[in-house]
Amino acid sequence: MPPQPEQRTTRAGLWGALGAFGLWGLLPLYWKLVQQVPSFEILCHRIAWSVVFLLPLVLLGGRLAEVRAALASRRNLLTIVGSSLLIGGNWFLYIWAVNSNMVLETSLGYYMTPLVNALLGALVLGERPSRVQLAAIAIAAIGVLSMLVSYGRLPWVALVLAVSFSFYGLLRKLVKVESIPGLFIETMLLAPVAVGYLGWQAWQGGGALGHQGLTTDLLLVGAGIATSTPLLCFAFAARRLRLTTLGVMQYIAPSIAFLLGAFVFREPVTSAHLLTFGCIWTALALYTADGIRAARSAYRHAVR
C-alpha cells in the first residue's frame, strides 16, 4: 500500500528537519575553512550575502507584504532591531569560538538553550514550569557550576550563546513574522554596517575577498547560502511536524558539533567536560520527556 498523504507529509518534514539540524551541526566545518579570515569580516560577509540570497526569495515568493507588515509599527521595528543585534552578536561569538578551538563549548551553549528558554518563559512571560522542568533547570545549573569549580572558569561562551539566542527567540515571539522575511529584515538592518566595513576594507586595499584565492572567495560568498539554507529547511519542517518532534530533533545540531569538537578537531575532553555535559544531557532528557508527556496529555484532552 502506498504511503498516505499524511505519512508523505510527515516523512518530508522529517527530511527537512534532518537537513536543517544537520547543516547547523556541520557549520563548524564551514567556518574552519575560512579561519584565516578575521571573525568580524566573516560575519560581515555572512550578513551581506544573506541579504543577496534572501532578496529574490522574498520578492519571488510574494513575501514582501509580510516584510511591510512586520515593520508597520515603531514597536515592531524596535523589537526587530533588538533581535537583529542579538542574532548578529550570537553569530559573531559562534564564528569566533569555532575558530578559537572552542567547538565543544558552542555545543554546550546550544544544548543549554531550551533550558534557558524555559527559565525565560518563567521569569519574563510568567509561564509556570512543571516540577520536572524546574528539576531539569536545577541539574543544568549544577553542570555549569561544576565546570566553574572543576575546570576553573565559567563556560562564558556557552552561557552567552544560550542567553543571546534565547532572548532572540523571545523577541521574535513578540513580532509575528515568519522565519524567512524575519531573517531578511534582520540582515537588512545589519547590512549597512557589514557592507560599510567590507567596502572600507576594499578601499584600503585589504580584506580577504579577492586576496586569498578563489576557494576563500567562494566560501565567503557562500556564507549567505550556508546561513539561509538550514533556515529554509527548518521552515519547511516546522509546517509539517509536531513541535514536540522538532523539539527532540533540535539536539541533533549540538550533538554533531560535540562529535566534531571531540573527534575531528581533537579538542580535549576533560572530566569536567564530561560532568558538565552529563548534567546537561540528564536535564535535557527530563525536559524533553516532560514536554512529550504534556503534549500527549493535551492531545488526549483535545480529541475527547
Number of C-alpha atoms within 10 A of each C-alpha: 3 6 9 9 9 10 11 13 15 17 16 16 23 22 14 23 28 21 19 25 23 21 21 21 23 15 19 23 17 17 22 16 14 20 17 13 18 14 22 16 19 26 22 25 24 27 28 24 24 25 24 16 19 21 19 12 16 17 12 9 9 10 16 15 12 17 18 12 12 21 18 11 10 10 13 18 15 12 16 25 16 17 24 23 17 22 21 20 16 20 22 18 20 27 25 21 19 24 21 12 17 19 28 26 25 29 27 26 24 24 26 27 20 21 25 22 18 21 20 17 16 14 11 10 11 10 12 13 14 13 10 16 22 19 15 25 25 16 21 25 17 16 24 26 17 19 20 16 12 15 15 11 12 15 18 14 21 25 20 17 25 25 22 21 24 24 19 20 15 17 19 20 10 12 17 13 18 14 15 20 22 20 24 22 24 22 25 20 17 20 20 14 14 23 16 12 17 21 14 13 15 14 10 9 11 13 18 20 20 13 11 13 10 11 10 19 15 12 20 27 19 18 23 21 19 20 20 23 18 21 22 17 20 23 18 18 25 17 12 20 18 13 15 17 14 19 13 16 16 21 19 19 21 25 19 20 27 24 16 20 24 15 12 11 18 13 15 13 13 11 12 18 20 13 17 26 23 15 22 25 20 16 26 23 14 18 23 20 16 17 19 16 13 14 14 13 11 11 11 10 8 8 6 5
